[in-house]
Amino acid sequence: MVTRDWAVLERELREFLPRRSVISKKQELLVYDCDGLTMERKSPPLVVLPETTAEVSRILTCCHKRGISFVARGSGTGLSGGALVEEESLLVVTSRMRKILDVDLANCTITVQPGVINSWVTRAVTGEGFYYAPDPSSQVVCSIGGNVAENSGGVHCVKYGVTSNHVLGIEVVLPDGNIINLGGDLVETSELDLRGVFIGSEGTLGIATSITLRLLRAPEKVAVLLADFQSMEAAGDAVRKVTAAGVVPSGMEIMDNFMINAVNDLFGVDEYPRDAAAVLLIELDGQESEVVSASDQAYELCKASGAREVRCANDQIECARLWKGRKAAFAAVGKISPTYYVQDGVVPRSSLPQVLASISNLSRKYNLPVANVFHAGDGNLHPLILYERDSEYIENRVKDLAADILRLCLQEGGSITGEHGVGSDKRCYLKWMFSDDDLGTMQLVRNAFDPFRCANPGKIFPTPKSCGEFARRKIAINSKDEESQSDLEIF
């Protein structure tokens, strides 16, 4: 008979796991009550920290036998509530699975456990002239397993792609405890791409316990341009001109005036011009002659779009200085406002100027400041909504603004997520983007891996419970504000 007796499960898990690998004390469970999306919190009933594939397999076998659901968690840096334990579930934390299992430089691959930190991969092979391309802004703390779950991108995804372009093979423990291997050691195969299905599935298909990554040779030369503009529209026009000219940057980022001043204040140095409406960072890499030519071309195109000044860094130290502020953007905002909410929408590059102008209008409408920093090369926006918990409905108002930003992205032909995933945060918006047939097909795929819906239950897909409550909340709030409800429909 199926039981959800947590005391029984704990005793069973302690029979084969080390004492330190099972956490049940309430005060210790508080550490795991949310991921990077701190607006929603709920402590799990029980946490386990396995160190091997065999341990993960036995853990999930116990859960399957007792009908207990589970949630996988890496470093806990996700920003969509993907690692939040909403329903009573076992939390399986992979942060102790931090071994580099194999380095094969002859075939440009490295195999790691899921808890290995993103930046550690490059650190392990940089002395041999290699690196790992996907680089989320949180790369010094986020784990490879979490990157696989969310299909994370980063600064360099405009040229080199996101996580799915760099994962060759994955060892996966299925929800029933069985172990399978998806993909292999080759970039392309003639088989059904179940590896691609698993990447970005946000923990709803199983737990990755070993991941084989593709390494790249370090480029001969890297250059970074910093252009400042008197309007966001001009910066967006520069992005359009550079890409239309056939220049392929390895990275292309924009920060608005609010963010410029935030990072300058954080470091106490005016690295970026404080009076600029926007700064555009362009990184170029490759053979030296190629980079020199592309830098000259990008310089002229930025000036043609109205750039006041264009600085060019050609050595490693100066390039790192120009990138330092962008890498610390979220931390800089955190110093100004301890509570902020970041979204993750995508728009076509050609729509950037008008979308950013619309976000500014929405900011004024909701009376909430919005700081903008984003991957301009692929149109991946990261608006940060700043707020203080000073009223009963402030968090609801923040979410309403974020929802309007995502609706705006869809109206421009974009997406509700570029790299942060759907999780619990954006599941109620999924029907804005996909038809019932689309969602039904996704559920069939999920059922093939997890017929009992034990893996990360309630995430990604809208449900009557989660989204019905959300819809009623919006109606109540907007009725109070005497606003129309006609444009607030969720389904």
Secondary structure, DSSP 8 states (H G I E B T S, - for coil): -----HHHHHHHHHTTS-GGGEE--HHHHGGGS--S-TTS----SEEE---SHHHHHHHHHHHHHHT--EEEESSS--SSSTT---SS-EEEE-TT---EEEEEGGGTEEEE-TTSBHHHHHHHHGGGTEE-----TTTTT-BHHHHHHHT---TTHHHH--GGGTEEEEEEE-TTS-EEEEE-S-S--SS--HHHHHTTSTTSS-EEEEEEEE-EE--SEEEEEEEEESSHHHHHHHHHHHHHTT---SEEEEEEHHHHHHHHHHHTS--S-TT-SEEEEEEEEESHHHHHHHHHHHHHHHHHTT-SEEEEE-SHHHHHHHHHHHHTHHHHHHHH-S-EEE--EE--GGGHHHHHHHHHHHHHHHT--EEEEEETTTTEEEEEEE--S-STTHHHHHHHHHHHHHHHHHHTT-BS-SSS--TTTSGGGHHHHS-HHHHHHHHHHHHHH-TT--BSTT-SS--HHHHHHHHHHHHHHHHHTT--STT----
